[in-house]
Amino acid sequence: MDFGFNLNRTANASAWRVLPNRWDFVAFPLIICLIAMGAIGFHQTMAPISTLNAEAISLDPRMLPEYAMRTTLRMLAAMVASLTFTLVYGTLAAKSRRAGQVLVPILDILQSVPVLGYISFTVTFFLALFPSRVLGAELAAIFAIFTSQAWNMTFSFYQSLRTVPRDLDEVSKGFHLTGWQRFWKLEVPFSMPGLIWNMMMSMSGGWFFVVASEAITVGNKTITLPGIGAYLAQAISDKNLGAVGWVILAMTVVILAYDQFLFRPLVAWADKFRMETTSSGDAPESWLLDLIRRTRLIHRLLVPMGWFLSKAARVPIKLPSFPVIERAAPVAPGKGTRRSRVGDVVWAVFVIVLTVFVVWRVVAYVRTGVTLDDVGHVLVLGLITLLRVVLLIAIASVIWVPLGVLIGLRPALAEKIQPLAQFLAAFPANLLFPVFVIAIVRFNLNPDIWLSPLIVLGTQWYILFNVIAGATAYPNDYKEAAANFRIRGWQWWRQAMLPGIFPYYVTGAITASGGAWNASIVSEFVQWGDTKVEAHGLGAYIAQMTAAGDFPKIIVGIAVMSLFVTLFNRVLWRPLYAYAEAKLRLD
């Protein structure tokens, strides 16, 4: 027997398995471009801050590729920060009863605070952290984009954790999974389809405020970062319609790029986490994901990373125990129950004292520049904006719930609609300012009515994307059962589909209300060159006070907006949310 021949053949086969194939040569340039983008962005971020003043924003279309790259990197950095925040904050709110009593209301307030409100108070902080580098301004912009992304994703993840099917919950207990193992093996996979669709919505929502994050003006301080948002702000200031057209083209290219290179692979990959026992006959696909799977060298390089992550998810780490939110039958009273009640009382007292202290400090500061008449005026403006928000959410729900179900139940259609929906969701209201301002001024229209449609751009997409996520995650078993029992028409909507998507719709509606309030700041006070059009409302008030740098009045406007959003959520959406969690879980 020729053992030498066999050894050589084995060695040659092993060497052959690590040699790149033709798919590797296609994928390598994409990876190199990604690394180059990161390196260039890091170099520009660490540059001296004086370069921002030396390099004015140019409306030359040849500068748009560089601006698009800078904006894309900021949005991706904000997305990574938002995802980290979502996993930590959403888990604490869903797992810990005491933490949830505080974190969920705080999340309501955080999503109600407008992006301009965050910018007003954080830009100075970040600039002070890195006073001589562009990094401080970049962090301020990234944080502003983060505030337009994180809350929607956190609500989605929280909703998924609170609606994990009871049978899967019992199976995880039967296998004696620790909290760490349960989190990575059950809860994160279960939440993945809805979370990815909300990541798409959040990325698109970031575009809505990219102008505010890259062209920051607070009082007499103005910071302009190179990017598509700053380019658009300059085009609006110069009344340059040609430059606005170039912005639309650049946005279209960037949105299609991150659809193909980021979200479509994620949607195709997350399809395996759908809760069902029968597979879908029309699963989403991604050419990039197929390309990576066909590579030889890159695939082998990724195997160790996948092995490490899989092992890390199986490590039997016992997480710290919290007073958990029980979904099982109540236990008999005992020492543990009395101890828990004492802890609840202590925790409630601590939260109340802390809240009173914060409110007292804020009121003491605001009283230096605000009178009671000012507060009453702001409350009236808040009621006007509330009326707009309620009407627009109702209109958006009637339109997008049936369309979202239609899209979500057809993966092939969802795959085609996805880029278009992302583009429309990312379409900043600023791009429509010329049309609305010119039409309102020329035909002497009422701004209170005709500026309201601009708010829809920040409202309807949250509902659409969450309904699509709910319809996409709807189990095939249930669809087949409804077909076998010949459930059709309104009965199908009432007994099958609406209960299945209702938790997702409520999540979308909660974030839609916050998005609409945020959009009111951009939509109730619009400008095209030197021409300004203003509608009565709280959004216009905050925009004007921010431009003037009047911090006491900014705080009053933000406080009133947070009050309205929180009360609206508590009176309407939270009871619906609790009903969906208790009655409409897919068990």
Secondary structure, 3 states (H helix, E strand, C coil): CCHHHHHHHHHHHHHHHHCCCHHHHHHHHHHHHHHHHHHHHHHHHCCECHHHHHCCCCCCHHHHHHHHHHHHHHHHHHHHHHHHHHHHHHHHHHHEHHHHHHHHHHHHHHHHCCHHHHHHHHHHHHHHHCCCEHHHHHHHHHHHHHHCCHHHHHHHHHHHHHCCCHHHHHHHHHCCCCHHHHHHHHHHHHHHHHHHHHHHHHHHHHHHCHHHHHEEEECCEEEECCCHHHHHHHHHHCCCHHHHHHHHHHHHHHHHHHHHHHHHHHHHHHHHHCCCCCCCCCCCCCHHHHHHHHCCHHHHHHHHHHHHHHHHHHCCCCCCCCCECCCCCCCCCCHHHHHHHHHHHHHHHHHHHHHHHHHHHHHHHHCCCCCHHHHHHHHHHHHHHHHHHHHHHHHHHHHHHHHHHHHHCCHHHHHHHHHHHHHHHHCCHHHHHHHHHHHHHHHCCCHHHHCCHHHHCCCHHHHHHHHHHHHHHCCHHHHHHHHHCCCCHHHHHHHHHHHHHHHHHHHHHHHHHHHHHHHHHHHCEEEECCEEEECCCHHHHHHHHHHHCCHHHHHHHHHHHHHHHHHHHHHHHHHHHHHHHHHCCCC
